[in-house]
Amino acid sequence: MQRSQPVSTQEELDAFLSEAGDKLVFLSIESTEECDLGDNPDAWTVQRSVTDDPMAPCLQMKDTLMRVVRECDDAVFLTLTVTEGHSKEWDLARELGVTRFPTFQYYMSNELVWEHIGAGSQAGEAIGQGMLYYAGQAAGGTHADEYITQIKDRAAFQEFLELCAMPQTNQFGADIDVPCDKQLAVLDVSFLKDSPGCVHIYPAVLALAKNTAGACRWARLAGDSGAESSALMKQLNVTEVPTFLFFNGNREVGRYSGTDRYALMNTVIAIQKEEGIKLPDRKPRKRIPIAEAKRIAEARRAKDRANQWHQ
Protein backbone atom coordinates (compact mmCIF):
# COMPACT_ATOMS: atom_id res chain seq x y z
CA MET A 1 0.00 0.00 0.00
CA GLN A 2 1.25 3.46 -0.87
CA ARG A 3 2.57 5.29 2.24
CA SER A 4 2.23 2.14 4.38
CA GLN A 5 5.51 1.09 6.00
CA PRO A 6 6.37 -2.59 6.60
CA VAL A 7 7.27 -3.76 10.11
CA SER A 8 8.56 -7.15 11.22
CA THR A 9 9.78 -6.76 14.81
CA GLN A 10 8.59 -5.25 18.08
CA GLU A 11 11.54 -2.83 18.00
CA GLU A 12 10.48 -1.46 14.59
CA LEU A 13 6.89 -1.11 15.74
CA ASP A 14 7.93 0.68 18.94
CA ALA A 15 10.05 3.10 16.91
CA PHE A 16 7.12 4.03 14.67
CA LEU A 17 4.77 4.39 17.66
CA SER A 18 7.19 6.69 19.46
CA GLU A 19 7.82 8.79 16.37
CA ALA A 20 4.08 9.18 15.70
CA GLY A 21 3.45 11.09 18.94
CA ASP A 22 -0.27 11.94 19.18
CA LYS A 23 -1.03 10.77 15.63
CA LEU A 24 -3.09 7.68 14.95
CA VAL A 25 -1.03 4.61 14.02
CA PHE A 26 -2.98 2.09 11.93
CA LEU A 27 -1.42 -1.38 11.84
CA SER A 28 -2.69 -3.89 9.27
CA ILE A 29 -1.68 -7.44 10.25
CA GLU A 30 -2.08 -9.73 7.25
CA SER A 31 -1.33 -13.29 6.21
CA THR A 32 -0.46 -14.70 2.82
CA GLU A 33 -2.30 -17.95 3.65
CA GLU A 34 -5.33 -16.94 5.71
CA CYS A 35 -8.29 -14.65 5.10
CA ASP A 36 -10.66 -14.61 8.09
CA LEU A 37 -14.05 -13.05 7.43
CA GLY A 38 -14.68 -12.03 11.04
CA ASP A 39 -17.17 -13.22 13.62
CA ASN A 40 -20.43 -12.60 11.76
CA PRO A 41 -19.79 -12.72 8.01
CA ASP A 42 -22.75 -12.55 5.66
CA ALA A 43 -23.64 -15.73 3.78
CA TRP A 44 -22.94 -14.24 0.35
CA THR A 45 -19.33 -13.38 1.23
CA VAL A 46 -18.81 -16.87 2.72
CA GLN A 47 -20.22 -18.57 -0.38
CA ARG A 48 -18.10 -16.48 -2.74
CA SER A 49 -14.92 -17.15 -0.77
CA VAL A 50 -15.58 -20.90 -0.83
CA THR A 51 -16.54 -21.25 -4.51
CA ASP A 52 -14.25 -18.55 -5.84
CA ASP A 53 -11.00 -17.81 -4.02
CA PRO A 54 -10.66 -17.95 -0.22
CA MET A 55 -8.24 -15.02 -0.35
CA ALA A 56 -10.48 -12.84 -2.57
CA PRO A 57 -12.08 -10.84 0.30
CA CYS A 58 -8.61 -9.90 1.57
CA LEU A 59 -7.51 -8.83 -1.90
CA GLN A 60 -10.59 -6.61 -2.11
CA MET A 61 -9.80 -5.26 1.35
CA LYS A 62 -6.42 -4.12 0.07
CA ASP A 63 -8.22 -1.81 -2.37
CA THR A 64 -10.21 -0.33 0.53
CA LEU A 65 -7.05 0.18 2.56
CA MET A 66 -5.29 1.88 -0.35
CA ARG A 67 -8.16 4.38 -0.58
CA VAL A 68 -8.04 4.99 3.17
CA VAL A 69 -4.29 5.59 3.03
CA ARG A 70 -4.66 8.05 0.15
CA GLU A 71 -7.40 10.05 1.85
CA CYS A 72 -5.95 10.20 5.36
CA ASP A 73 -2.86 12.37 5.52
CA ASP A 74 -2.74 12.68 9.32
CA ALA A 75 -2.08 9.08 10.35
CA VAL A 76 0.79 6.59 10.22
CA PHE A 77 0.10 3.36 8.32
CA LEU A 78 2.03 0.16 9.00
CA THR A 79 1.76 -3.36 7.61
CA LEU A 80 2.85 -6.61 9.24
CA THR A 81 2.71 -9.50 6.75
CA VAL A 82 2.86 -12.97 8.29
CA THR A 83 4.24 -15.56 5.89
CA GLU A 84 5.06 -19.21 6.46
CA GLY A 85 8.74 -19.60 7.26
CA HIS A 86 9.21 -16.03 8.50
CA SER A 87 9.45 -16.45 12.27
CA LYS A 88 10.04 -12.78 13.16
CA GLU A 89 6.67 -11.72 11.81
CA TRP A 90 4.92 -14.62 13.55
CA ASP A 91 6.58 -13.72 16.84
CA LEU A 92 5.42 -10.10 16.55
CA ALA A 93 1.88 -11.15 15.70
CA ARG A 94 1.78 -13.38 18.78
CA GLU A 95 3.19 -10.56 20.93
CA LEU A 96 0.35 -8.35 19.72
CA GLY A 97 -2.19 -11.05 20.61
CA VAL A 98 -3.16 -11.66 16.99
CA THR A 99 -4.20 -15.16 15.94
CA ARG A 100 -6.64 -14.32 13.11
CA PHE A 101 -5.82 -12.57 9.87
CA PRO A 102 -6.37 -9.88 8.85
CA THR A 103 -6.49 -7.90 12.09
CA PHE A 104 -6.49 -4.11 12.04
CA GLN A 105 -5.19 -2.30 15.11
CA TYR A 106 -5.42 1.39 16.05
CA TYR A 107 -2.81 2.94 18.36
CA MET A 108 -2.88 6.35 20.01
CA SER A 109 0.02 7.60 22.16
CA ASN A 110 1.68 4.16 22.14
CA GLU A 111 -1.51 2.44 23.33
CA LEU A 112 -3.84 0.06 21.51
CA VAL A 113 -7.27 1.71 21.54
CA TRP A 114 -9.27 -0.21 18.95
CA GLU A 115 -9.12 -3.42 16.92
CA HIS A 116 -11.10 -4.95 14.07
CA ILE A 117 -10.80 -8.55 12.95
CA GLY A 118 -11.70 -9.94 9.54
CA ALA A 119 -12.26 -8.98 5.91
CA GLY A 120 -16.01 -9.61 5.74
CA SER A 121 -18.51 -7.33 4.03
CA GLN A 122 -18.68 -4.99 7.06
CA ALA A 123 -14.91 -4.58 7.36
CA GLY A 124 -14.67 -1.58 5.05
CA GLU A 125 -17.34 0.27 7.02
CA ALA A 126 -15.71 -0.65 10.35
CA ILE A 127 -12.30 0.59 9.20
CA GLY A 128 -13.88 3.81 7.93
CA GLN A 129 -15.55 4.36 11.30
CA GLY A 130 -12.25 3.80 13.07
CA MET A 131 -10.41 6.26 10.83
CA LEU A 132 -13.12 8.87 11.37
CA TYR A 133 -13.18 8.41 15.13
CA TYR A 134 -9.45 8.30 15.76
CA ALA A 135 -8.00 10.37 12.90
CA GLY A 136 -11.01 12.57 12.12
CA GLN A 137 -10.88 11.51 8.46
CA ALA A 138 -14.12 10.94 6.57
CA ALA A 139 -14.64 9.77 2.98
CA GLY A 140 -13.88 12.27 0.26
CA GLY A 141 -11.28 14.17 2.28
CA THR A 142 -13.72 15.68 4.79
CA HIS A 143 -12.21 16.20 8.24
CA ALA A 144 -14.38 15.96 11.35
CA ASP A 145 -12.59 18.89 13.00
CA GLU A 146 -14.23 21.19 10.44
CA TYR A 147 -17.55 20.53 12.20
CA ILE A 148 -16.71 19.10 15.66
CA THR A 149 -14.52 20.91 18.19
CA GLN A 150 -12.18 18.73 20.25
CA ILE A 151 -12.36 19.53 23.99
CA LYS A 152 -9.57 18.59 26.42
CA ASP A 153 -10.17 20.75 29.51
CA ARG A 154 -12.58 23.08 31.30
CA ALA A 155 -11.20 26.23 29.66
CA ALA A 156 -11.71 24.84 26.14
CA PHE A 157 -15.22 23.71 27.10
CA GLN A 158 -16.16 27.17 28.40
CA GLU A 159 -14.78 28.77 25.24
CA PHE A 160 -16.88 26.37 23.16
CA LEU A 161 -20.05 27.37 25.03
CA GLU A 162 -19.38 31.03 24.29
CA LEU A 163 -18.92 30.56 20.54
CA CYS A 164 -21.50 31.69 18.00
CA ALA A 165 -21.93 29.82 14.73
CA MET A 166 -22.09 31.82 11.53
CA PRO A 167 -25.09 31.48 9.17
CA GLN A 168 -24.82 28.37 7.00
CA THR A 169 -26.47 26.76 3.99
CA ASN A 170 -27.08 23.07 4.63
CA GLN A 171 -26.85 20.19 2.16
CA PHE A 172 -30.53 20.61 1.26
CA GLY A 173 -29.98 24.20 0.14
CA ALA A 174 -31.75 25.75 3.16
CA ASP A 175 -30.23 28.83 4.80
CA ILE A 176 -29.76 28.44 8.57
CA ASP A 177 -29.32 31.66 10.53
CA VAL A 178 -30.13 31.21 14.24
CA PRO A 179 -29.41 34.01 16.76
CA CYS A 180 -26.46 33.30 19.05
CA ASP A 181 -28.65 33.14 22.17
CA LYS A 182 -30.83 30.48 20.54
CA GLN A 183 -28.08 28.19 19.25
CA LEU A 184 -27.54 24.82 20.91
CA ALA A 185 -24.11 23.59 21.96
CA VAL A 186 -23.85 19.80 21.95
CA LEU A 187 -21.02 17.98 23.75
CA ASP A 188 -20.34 14.34 22.87
CA VAL A 189 -18.68 12.75 25.91
CA SER A 190 -16.95 9.55 24.84
CA PHE A 191 -13.99 7.27 25.53
CA LEU A 192 -11.17 6.53 23.13
CA LYS A 193 -10.32 3.06 24.41
CA ASP A 194 -12.50 -0.06 24.21
CA SER A 195 -15.68 1.86 23.33
CA PRO A 196 -17.29 0.36 20.22
CA GLY A 197 -20.52 2.28 20.78
CA CYS A 198 -18.66 5.60 20.70
CA VAL A 199 -16.93 4.57 17.46
CA HIS A 200 -20.08 3.33 15.73
CA ILE A 201 -22.23 6.40 16.44
CA TYR A 202 -19.59 8.96 15.47
CA PRO A 203 -20.49 9.00 11.74
CA ALA A 204 -24.02 10.02 12.80
CA VAL A 205 -22.57 12.73 15.04
CA LEU A 206 -20.62 14.14 12.09
CA ALA A 207 -23.69 13.98 9.84
CA LEU A 208 -25.78 15.85 12.43
CA ALA A 209 -23.03 18.42 12.91
CA LYS A 210 -23.03 19.08 9.15
CA ASN A 211 -26.82 19.24 8.82
CA THR A 212 -27.39 21.49 11.83
CA ALA A 213 -24.47 23.87 11.21
CA GLY A 214 -25.63 27.41 11.93
CA ALA A 215 -28.10 26.23 14.57
CA CYS A 216 -26.02 23.80 16.64
CA ARG A 217 -22.36 23.69 17.56
CA TRP A 218 -20.84 20.28 18.24
CA ALA A 219 -17.84 19.22 20.31
CA ARG A 220 -16.31 15.99 21.60
CA LEU A 221 -14.71 15.29 24.97
CA ALA A 222 -12.68 12.07 25.23
CA GLY A 223 -13.00 11.45 28.94
CA ASP A 224 -10.10 9.00 29.06
CA SER A 225 -7.60 11.15 27.12
CA GLY A 226 -6.00 12.77 30.17
CA ALA A 227 -6.42 13.95 33.75
CA GLU A 228 -8.11 17.25 32.80
CA SER A 229 -10.55 15.52 30.46
CA SER A 230 -11.42 12.96 33.12
CA ALA A 231 -11.96 15.72 35.70
CA LEU A 232 -14.27 17.63 33.34
CA MET A 233 -16.27 14.47 32.67
CA LYS A 234 -16.80 14.05 36.42
CA GLN A 235 -17.78 17.71 36.82
CA LEU A 236 -20.40 17.22 34.12
CA ASN A 237 -21.73 14.18 36.03
CA VAL A 238 -21.31 11.82 33.08
CA THR A 239 -21.08 8.18 34.14
CA GLU A 240 -21.60 6.35 30.84
CA VAL A 241 -20.43 6.82 27.28
CA PRO A 242 -21.39 8.04 24.85
CA THR A 243 -23.45 10.77 26.52
CA PHE A 244 -24.56 13.89 24.64
CA LEU A 245 -25.08 17.07 26.66
CA PHE A 246 -27.14 19.94 25.23
CA PHE A 247 -26.54 23.53 26.32
CA ASN A 248 -28.22 26.84 25.61
CA GLY A 249 -25.65 29.37 26.75
CA ASN A 250 -24.23 28.01 30.02
CA ARG A 251 -27.47 26.19 30.85
CA GLU A 252 -27.79 22.45 30.30
CA VAL A 253 -31.13 21.83 28.61
CA GLY A 254 -30.97 18.09 27.98
CA ARG A 255 -28.87 14.98 27.60
CA TYR A 256 -29.00 11.65 25.82
CA SER A 257 -26.97 8.53 26.67
CA GLY A 258 -26.84 5.75 24.10
CA THR A 259 -25.80 4.67 20.63
CA ASP A 260 -29.10 4.81 18.75
CA ARG A 261 -28.56 7.22 15.86
CA TYR A 262 -32.27 7.90 15.39
CA ALA A 263 -32.80 8.51 19.10
CA LEU A 264 -29.95 11.04 19.05
CA MET A 265 -31.41 12.79 16.01
CA ASN A 266 -34.88 12.89 17.60
CA THR A 267 -33.38 14.27 20.81
CA VAL A 268 -31.76 17.11 18.85
CA ILE A 269 -35.07 17.92 17.15
CA ALA A 270 -37.05 17.75 20.39
CA ILE A 271 -34.67 20.05 22.29
CA GLN A 272 -34.58 22.53 19.41
CA LYS A 273 -38.38 22.61 19.53
CA GLU A 274 -38.41 23.07 23.31
CA GLU A 275 -35.91 25.93 23.03
CA GLY A 276 -37.92 27.66 20.30
CA ILE A 277 -35.45 26.99 17.50
CA LYS A 278 -37.21 26.53 14.16
CA LEU A 279 -35.08 25.41 11.26
CA PRO A 280 -36.10 26.32 7.70
CA ASP A 281 -37.97 23.74 5.68
CA ARG A 282 -36.13 21.96 2.92
CA LYS A 283 -36.44 23.82 -0.38
CA PRO A 284 -39.10 22.14 -2.53
CA ARG A 285 -37.75 20.08 -5.39
CA LYS A 286 -38.47 21.52 -8.80
CA ARG A 287 -41.03 19.49 -10.72
CA ILE A 288 -41.23 19.23 -14.47
CA PRO A 289 -44.46 20.35 -16.22
CA ILE A 290 -47.22 17.75 -16.49
CA ALA A 291 -47.06 17.73 -20.29
CA GLU A 292 -43.32 17.01 -20.21
CA ALA A 293 -43.84 14.26 -17.62
CA LYS A 294 -46.46 12.61 -19.83
CA ARG A 295 -44.16 12.78 -22.86
CA ILE A 296 -41.31 11.09 -20.95
CA ALA A 297 -43.63 8.38 -19.57
CA GLU A 298 -45.05 7.64 -23.03
CA ALA A 299 -41.55 7.40 -24.54
CA ARG A 300 -40.58 4.95 -21.78
CA ARG A 301 -43.66 2.78 -22.44
CA ALA A 302 -42.98 2.80 -26.19
CA LYS A 303 -39.40 1.66 -25.61
CA ASP A 304 -40.59 -1.15 -23.33
CA ARG A 305 -43.11 -2.33 -25.97
CA ALA A 306 -40.39 -2.33 -28.62
CA ASN A 307 -38.10 -4.38 -26.41
CA GLN A 308 -40.86 -6.95 -25.76
CA TRP A 309 -41.50 -7.24 -29.51
CA HIS A 310 -37.85 -8.08 -30.26
CA GLN A 311 -37.45 -10.65 -27.46
C-alpha positions, 0 to 999 in steps of 0.5 A: 500500500502506498505510504504504508511502511512494513514492520517485522519486529517489536523494535520497529513497531515501537520506533514508529509508535514513538515517532508518531506522537499523538497521531493515529497509528494504523497497523494492518496485520495480514497473512499470505495464507489466511483470510478470516471473514470475522465473527459474523460474516454474511452468507454471500461473502462466505459462499463467494470465498468458498466457490471462488478464491478464499483469499479474494475478500482480503484482496478486495480489502487491500483496495479499501485500505489503499483508498483509506491511506490516500485520503488520510494524511494525518495518520501513520500506516504500518503493515505486518505481513505474516508468511510461512517460514518467516518467524520474526513476523509470527513472533510479533503477531503473537506478541500483539495477541493476533491469531486471526488474519487480517487484524487491524489495530489502532494505536494512540500515544503508544496504546492500543485503543481499537481493533477490528478482525476480519475482511467480511462485508462490514470490514470496510465500514468498520475501518472507515468508522475507526479512521473517522473516530481516531483520525477525524478523516471521513470519505472524500477528504472531509475532516471531522474537526471542520464541524466538531470541536475537540475539547480537552479541559474546562477552559476549552469547554467554556470557550466552546459554550461562548462561541457563536456559529455563523449562518450556514447553507445546509446540504438541502440548500436551506439557509440556517441563521439562528441568533447566538442566544438560541443556538444549541451547543452539543457535547459528545462525551466519549472514551477513546479506548474499548468503546465500540458504541462511541466509534459506531455512532460517530459518523451520525454525530458528524452527519448531524453536525453538518446538517445542523451547522448554523443552529447547533455547535458540536464538540467531543470530549474524550473522557479517558484522554487525560487527567483534565478531560477525566476531571471535566467528565466528572464535573459534568456528572457523566457516568456512561459513554457516549453521553450527549449534553445539550446547552443553551448558553451556560445552561444544560437543557438536555442529555441523551446517553446511548448509541441509537442514531435515530434517538440522538437525532430525535433528541436534537429535534425535540430540544430545538423545539423546546428551546424555540429553534425553528429550522427552515424547511427543505427547499421544494424540489423543482417538478417538471411540467405535467405535459413534459412528464407525460411525454417522458412516460409515453416514450418509456412505455414505447421503448418497453413495448419495442423491447418486448417485440424483439425478445 
